[in-house]
Amino acid sequence: MTLKPDHSLLLSSPKIANLNWTWAHSFILIQFALQLLLLIPQLGLLRVPMRVVSFALSLFLLVKLKPEGSKHPATNLALIVMAILVLELSLHPQINSITAGLAQCAMYLAILSPLFWVRGLKITQVGFNSLMFLMWGIHTLSSCFGVLQVYFPGKFQPSLSTVIQNSIYGGDNLLITLTNGIQVYRPMGLTDSPGGAANAGFYALLFGVVIAIKHKNPILQIAGIASGGIGLFCIYLSQVRSILVLAAISMVFLALVLIRTAQIARLTMMVSTVTALFAATFSWAVAIGGESTLRRITSLFVVSAHQVYQENRGHFLQDTINDLLPKYPLGAGLGRWGMMNNYFGDNTYLESQPIWVEIQWTGWLLDGGVPLILAYVAALYLACISAWKIAINRKLDDFALWGGLVFAYNLGAIAITFNYPIFNSQGGMELWLLNGALFAATNNIKNDNLSTT
């Protein structure tokens, strides 16, 4: 008797071709491809169209995909955010221009829209797993380029952003001196900003650690740990202390998830691995980055974290609270800051001149005042609660660890709001995509379990 191969077993394995590819996967890949294209100097004239395409794709999927299934808990608050912006567009007397205002509204909608269009996808457990591996691979690749840029100065370096070239914050602040005396830009990774590899490094660490403790396959465990080490190296050499603190905090929250679910073996593995990674990678970074890297990192322990933040980014938050909040409690008018002002603004009127924004809280205040801040923060709170509930749901078995990752990912993004306007960038779309996909996949798993009982 001849036995026929059981192809269903192959198709059910995430290692084989059936990765349950969806528009979510394509969206992440296209965003990454557009980011790479921005690094090519010859395409400088297409920079604005490529930026537009990045957000327009999300709007396209909002129209193309019909929402189905349960709504993510943050969905209604996302609608409130958009309602506030529409009121700002219609009623605020200091709007920069109709074009810039419409563009700002469209950008907010594009960033939030994954909450809506992801519901139109049939994201299975295997599909979500492959999405996580895809994002892990992208961030790890960017981190690897950050390492190469340090070891081979100039050979793997993309062109510097024209915005940074023209910025008052350029010059020596963007450079580090290695132990061999060579000066290089802080690792950029696959971005056009010195220090940009720090963000990729943070996510390479976060994804790598979760993958290492989630899987028993030794190859995946080694790859996850290596990814975390490379990511930490980029953070150290980029000398972005806020990201280093954020990485430590995220590891603590991941540990809390494991404690809450009584996964002692995984907790032990994680604590020992992460402790070794932070120590070994620190030695590696100092051996390459020299005294400047050592001074920058050890400064975190010389003074309080509050003082470190205050000396670097804290004054932006202080100015927002003390100066801008009393002037613009209901917003300053749309289109008065950022890329939407650069691309579409009309800055001929004194009352609607551009306002410089460095952190997300300033951007929220200018765009919609206190109401927008409250609505967006509430949406993020519900996203965190949703991810936490999934992370501690023991009925989900190993899948619950992805909830822990997304929970830590959310907290990381919230922390970055004090450093950078992440929710007016591709990073914001990525966060809402992850939260929407996690929620949809969890519901599909629950429904599958009900149908089999």
Buried (B, 14 or more C-beta within 10 A) or exposed (E): EEEEEEEEEEEEEEEEEBBBBBBBBEBBEBBBEBBEEBBEEEEEEEBEEBBBBBBEBBBBBBEEBEBEBEBBBBBBBBBBBBEBBEBBBEEBEBBBBEBBBBBBBBBBBBBBBBBBBBBBBEBBBBBBBBBBBBBBBBBBBBBBBBBBBBEEBEEBBBBBBEEBEEEEEBEEEBEBBBEEEEEBBBBBBBBBBBBBBBBBBBBBBBBBBBBBBBBEEEEBBEBBBBBBBBBBBBBBBBBBBBBBBBBEBBBEBBBBBBEEBEBEEBBEBBBEBBEEBBEEBBEBBBEBBBEBBBEBBEBBEEEEEEEBBBEEBBEBBEBBEEEBBEEBEBBBBBBBBBBBBEBBBBBEEEEBBBBEBBBBBBBBBBBBBBBBBBBBBBBBBBBBBBBBBBBBBEEBEBBBBBBBBBBBBBBBBBBBBBBBBBBBBBBBBBBBBBBBBBBBBBBBBBEEEEEEE
